[in-house]
Amino acid sequence: MATMALRAAPALRRLTLRTVRPGAVPVWRHWRLATKCQDLSSTSGAHPWGFHSSRCFATEKDSEDLRISEPHFRESKKDPPLAKPHQANAELSVTLNHIWSEQEIQERLENLYQHRPKTLSDKIMHRIMWSLYRSFNWVTGFKPENTPVKAVEWRLIVLESFAGVPGFMAAMFRHFRCLRTLKRDHGWIHTLLEEAENERMHLLVCMKMFKAGFVTRCLVMAAQVFMTPFLAAVYVVNPGAVHRFVGYLEETACLTYANIIHQVETPGTPLHDAWSQLRAPGLAIAYWKLSEEAMWIDALKCMFADESNHRDVNHTFATMNTDDPNPFVSKHRADADMAWHYDHDGICADVGCHKTLQVKDPKK
């Protein structure tokens, strides 16, 4: 039924625009509102597509009532940021991410894969990345044991702010290439944009837990100013080398997150004392479909799993020609299907829960 609804949605919209009676507002303008109505849980008069048939055509009076009950934030006394989706308990308009299970995360934590450089470009990118990694450890004060909490906080902010650059830059270059050559992209752009948005969501989740100081903001800007032109120049000449560089970058990110997770779970460490009892922010719960009782460590595990996925994707892209079909298209479809079922059935991921999938409490 859901598939039929998606296929018929464009036709319904065109039909609505032509047949709506004078003084009425088309249904597609109130689609989100109708699907959010609380009385839709009742079976009486419910439309099979998820809204009441009586709401198919809202009148001008309904629209006036809606405008009165939901004023624009510029006309209200609320601060504009309070009206943003993740703070107003509304839907997140982001690319659907893979929903990780506890078993998947544990398997990836036990297998921290590292690629061995083979070609000359691989060796150059590996040397550059690991030189930056060691320098970054020295600048941020990061160490494998008893890492100061402050060092981890600004390290994650700088890491995620830079990790979101290569994917978007590569997608931009491939987009321009398609326009310039009048040829298809074969699905790469979507994967690259999903990677960039995923890294940006990591950054936003981190910003919900701690703030960036002046030095951190300077490091963020410096990383973008100096590294973005370098990666762009290399991508024009050798796209595979940039993907290999990102693969090595994600390897270091996996090492960082694995070490942080280990320290948070180890009693007596500064990270355990500061983070072991912290609850996950609402943005992380909504993005990774976590339970309402999810902890900050659960969000860190999901971020680690995301980084391991980016590692594998970029190492794969590094071995492919630029006109090869994207092998991850079917994976994106499966992730979208899984996310839809989780929302439809009201269940959440089992990360942090060692029993079974938990059903979300509708009262919360």
Helices and strands as residue ranges (DSSP letters): H 2-19, E 24-25, G 27-30, H 31-36, G 38-41, G 53-55, E 58-59, H 60-69, G 80-83, G 85-87, H 102-109, H 120-140, H 149-181, H 188-209, H 214-237, H 239-264, H 270-275, H 282-287, H 296-318, H 329-345
